[in-house]
Amino acid sequence: MPAIARLKPLLTLLLVGSLATLLLTGCAGRIADEDKTEQQLYQEAQEALDNNRYTTAIERLQALESRFPFGEYGEQAQLELIYANYQSNQYEAARAAAGRFIRLNPDHPQVDYAHYLRGLAAWEGGRHALEGLELSDISKRDPGATREAYGDFRRLILDHPDSQYAPDAVQRLRYLKNLLAEQEVYIGQFYLRRGAPVAAINRGKEVVEGYRDTPAVPDAIAVMIEGYLHLEDQKEADRLKQLLVELDPEHPQLGRNQQFVQLHPTNKPDKTLLQILSFDLLRF
């Protein structure tokens, strides 16, 4: 009998033995976890957090929350679960945990901390979600996470103005507001390139009316001017150009003698077939 054939039964026995050992070890681990007290689970979670072992901390905190939902460490475990998920870059899980804590404990003395971490999770999620793509300008990214972070920080400031986290939230809110305005301008420019002037004008109006204290306002007005030029509404285009001259006389689209320079001429639209068929009714 060949040597390899003689080894097959032995290898099979070793493999089965190894699998059995793993299964028994796993079962023993689960049984051991089920026997642990609330305090033991919490202490293990704390040790894991102290040593930056966030996956272990999450497991212990979830076990604690599941087995002792109304225990001594229940609410604190929920808060620390938000933090552990955030630190392990699980931003959606952190937001979900924070949202649940806020919903279940609206009057908790540390609910402002949950609002703050929820905003931070959206902030970081928006910054890193498309990190692998060549979109160095964050204003050109999906505004969804930006709006979520904006809403979270705004809610923190409105509901808890005296919170220790409010000053940082105010700074982040200012940055996010500028970013949202820039995103509206970018989408408006996209509409101009696609030959959808009405949609572009609406984006410009959104900035002028909703983000009037941001640096993006002159660019938004420029988008609106181009939109009205596309529509051959020279009167409204001239009115807005005068406003642009007053706000930003050095704007890049104001050329010699303050003549307006179109970046997206009406005779060179970049319209898709879908937009043509939908009469520009589909939004970006």
C-alpha positions in Angstrom: 0.0 0.0 0.0 1.4 3.4 -0.9 2.6 5.5 2.0 0.2 8.3 1.2 -2.7 5.9 1.3 -1.7 4.6 4.7 -1.5 8.2 6.1 -5.1 9.1 5.0 -6.9 7.4 8.0 -4.4 9.0 10.4 -4.9 12.5 8.9 -8.7 12.0 9.0 -8.5 11.1 12.7 -6.3 14.1 13.5 -8.7 16.5 11.6 -11.8 15.2 13.4 -10.0 15.5 16.7 -9.0 19.0 16.0 -12.5 20.0 15.0 -13.9 18.4 18.1 -11.5 20.2 20.3 -12.4 23.6 18.7 -16.1 22.9 19.2 -15.7 21.9 22.8 -13.5 24.9 23.5 -16.1 27.2 21.9 -18.9 25.6 23.9 -16.9 25.9 27.1 -16.2 29.5 26.4 -19.9 30.3 25.8 -20.8 28.4 29.0 -18.2 30.3 30.9 -19.5 33.6 29.6 -23.1 32.7 30.6 -21.9 32.0 34.1 -20.3 35.4 34.5 -22.0 38.0 36.7 -22.9 41.5 35.6 -19.9 42.9 37.4 -17.5 40.4 35.9 -18.7 41.2 32.4 -18.4 44.9 33.0 -14.9 44.7 34.5 -13.8 42.6 31.5 -15.2 45.3 29.2 -13.4 48.0 31.1 -10.1 46.2 30.9 -10.6 45.7 27.2 -11.4 49.4 26.7 -8.3 50.4 28.7 -6.1 48.2 26.5 -7.8 49.4 23.2 -9.2 45.9 22.6 -12.4 47.3 21.3 -13.8 44.1 19.7 -13.5 42.3 23.0 -15.1 45.3 24.8 -18.0 45.2 22.3 -18.6 41.5 22.9 -18.6 41.9 26.7 -20.8 45.0 26.6 -23.3 43.4 24.3 -23.4 40.3 26.5 -24.0 42.5 29.5 -26.7 44.5 27.9 -28.4 41.3 26.6 -28.3 39.4 29.9 -28.8 42.3 32.3 -30.8 45.0 30.5 -32.1 46.5 33.7 -28.9 45.8 35.8 -26.7 48.2 37.7 -24.4 48.8 34.7 -27.1 48.7 31.9 -27.1 52.4 31.0 -23.3 52.8 31.4 -22.7 49.8 29.2 -24.9 51.3 26.5 -22.9 54.5 26.6 -19.6 52.6 26.4 -20.9 50.5 23.6 -21.3 53.7 21.5 -17.7 54.6 22.3 -16.3 51.2 21.6 -18.0 51.0 18.2 -16.8 54.5 17.4 -13.2 53.7 18.3 -13.3 50.5 16.2 -14.4 52.5 13.2 -17.9 50.9 13.2 -19.6 54.2 12.6 -23.0 53.0 11.6 -23.1 50.7 14.7 -22.0 53.6 16.9 -24.8 55.8 15.4 -27.4 53.1 15.9 -26.3 52.5 19.5 -26.3 56.3 20.2 -29.8 56.7 18.7 -31.2 53.9 20.8 -29.7 55.3 24.0 -31.1 58.8 23.2 -34.5 57.3 22.5 -34.6 55.1 25.7 -32.9 57.7 28.0 -33.9 61.2 26.8 -33.4 62.6 30.3 -30.1 60.8 31.2 -27.5 63.2 32.5 -25.0 62.0 29.8 -27.4 62.0 26.9 -25.5 65.0 25.5 -22.5 62.7 25.2 -24.6 60.3 23.1 -25.6 63.1 20.8 -22.0 64.2 20.5 -20.7 60.7 19.7 -23.5 60.2 17.2 -22.4 63.3 15.4 -18.8 62.3 15.5 -19.6 58.9 14.0 -21.4 60.6 11.1 -18.5 63.0 10.7 -15.9 60.3 10.5 -18.1 58.1 8.4 -18.5 60.8 5.8 -14.8 61.6 5.8 -13.6 58.0 5.2 -16.5 56.3 3.3 -15.0 57.2 -0.1 -11.3 57.5 1.0 -10.2 55.1 -1.8 -11.7 57.2 -4.6 -10.0 60.2 -6.2 -12.3 62.8 -4.6 -9.9 64.9 -2.6 -12.4 67.7 -2.4 -14.8 66.5 0.4 -17.5 68.9 -0.9 -17.9 66.6 -3.9 -18.8 63.6 -1.9 -22.1 62.2 -0.9 -23.7 64.8 1.4 -25.8 62.2 3.3 -23.3 61.7 6.2 -22.6 65.5 6.2 -26.2 66.3 6.8 -26.5 63.6 9.5 -23.5 65.0 11.4 -24.9 68.6 10.9 -28.3 67.5 12.4 -26.7 65.7 15.3 -24.4 68.6 16.3 -27.2 71.1 15.8 -29.5 69.0 18.1 -26.8 68.9 20.8 -26.4 72.6 20.7 -30.1 73.3 20.8 -31.0 70.8 23.5 -27.9 71.1 25.6 -26.3 74.5 25.1 -24.4 74.2 28.4 -22.9 70.8 27.6 -19.1 70.5 27.8 -19.3 69.2 24.2 -21.2 72.2 22.8 -18.2 74.4 22.0 -16.6 71.7 19.9 -19.9 71.0 18.2 -20.3 74.7 17.3 -16.9 74.6 15.5 -17.8 71.4 13.7 -21.2 72.8 12.8 -19.7 75.9 11.2 -17.4 73.7 9.1 -20.3 71.4 8.1 -22.5 74.3 7.2 -19.8 75.7 4.8 -19.4 72.2 3.4 -23.1 71.7 2.8 -23.2 75.0 1.0 -20.2 74.0 -1.2 -22.0 70.7 -2.0 -25.1 72.6 -3.2 -22.9 74.7 -5.5 -21.1 71.7 -6.9 -24.4 70.0 -7.6 -25.7 73.2 -9.2 -22.7 73.2 -11.5 -23.4 69.6 -12.3 -26.9 70.5 -13.4 -25.5 73.3 -15.6 -23.2 70.8 -17.3 -26.2 68.6 -17.9 -28.3 71.4 -19.4 -30.8 71.5 -16.5 -30.9 75.2 -15.6 -34.0 75.2 -13.4 -32.5 72.6 -11.1 -29.2 74.5 -11.0 -31.1 77.7 -10.1 -32.9 75.9 -7.3 -29.6 74.7 -5.9 -28.2 78.3 -5.9 -31.3 79.5 -4.2 -30.9 76.9 -1.5 -27.5 78.4 -0.7 -28.5 82.0 -0.8 -31.6 81.4 1.4 -30.4 78.6 3.7 -26.6 79.2 4.0 -26.4 83.0 3.5 -23.6 83.4 6.0 -21.2 81.0 4.2 -18.4 81.8 1.7 -20.2 79.8 -1.0 -22.9 82.5 -1.6 -21.0 84.3 -4.4 -20.5 80.9 -6.2 -24.1 80.1 -5.7 -25.1 83.4 -7.3 -22.8 82.7 -10.2 -24.6 79.3 -10.7 -28.0 81.1 -10.7 -26.7 83.7 -13.2 -25.7 80.9 -15.6 -29.0 79.2 -15.1 -30.9 82.3 -16.1 -28.7 82.8 -19.1 -29.5 79.3 -20.1 -33.2 80.2 -19.8 -32.5 83.4 -21.8 -33.8 85.5 -18.9 -31.3 88.4 -19.3 -33.1 90.7 -16.8 -32.8 88.3 -13.9 -29.3 87.4 -14.9 -28.3 91.1 -14.9 -29.9 91.6 -11.5 -28.0 88.8 -10.0 -24.8 89.9 -11.7 -25.1 93.2 -10.0 -25.5 91.5 -6.7 -22.4 89.4 -7.4 -20.4 92.6 -8.1 -21.5 94.1 -4.8 -20.7 91.0 -2.8 -17.5 89.8 -4.5 -16.1 92.2 -7.2 -13.1 90.0 -7.6 -15.1 86.8 -8.3 -13.3 84.6 -10.9 -16.4 84.8 -13.2 -16.3 88.5 -13.4 -13.9 89.3 -16.2 -12.8 92.6 -17.8 -15.2 95.4 -17.2 -17.0 93.0 -14.8 -18.5 91.1 -17.7 -19.8 87.8 -16.6 -17.9 84.7 -17.8 -19.9 81.5 -18.3 -18.2 78.3 -17.3 -20.9 76.2 -18.8 -22.1 77.9 -22.1 -25.7 77.1 -23.2 -24.5 75.8 -26.5 -22.3 73.1 -24.9 -24.6 71.2 -22.5 -23.5 67.8 -21.3 -27.0 66.3 -21.0 -27.6 62.6 -20.5 -30.3 60.7 -22.4 -32.2 60.0 -19.2 -32.4 63.8 -18.4 -33.5 64.5 -22.0 -36.3 61.9 -21.7 -37.4 63.1 -18.3 -37.4 66.8 -19.2 -34.8 67.5 -16.4 -37.3 66.4 -13.8 -35.0 63.8 -12.2 -32.8 65.2 -9.4 -29.1 64.4 -9.0 
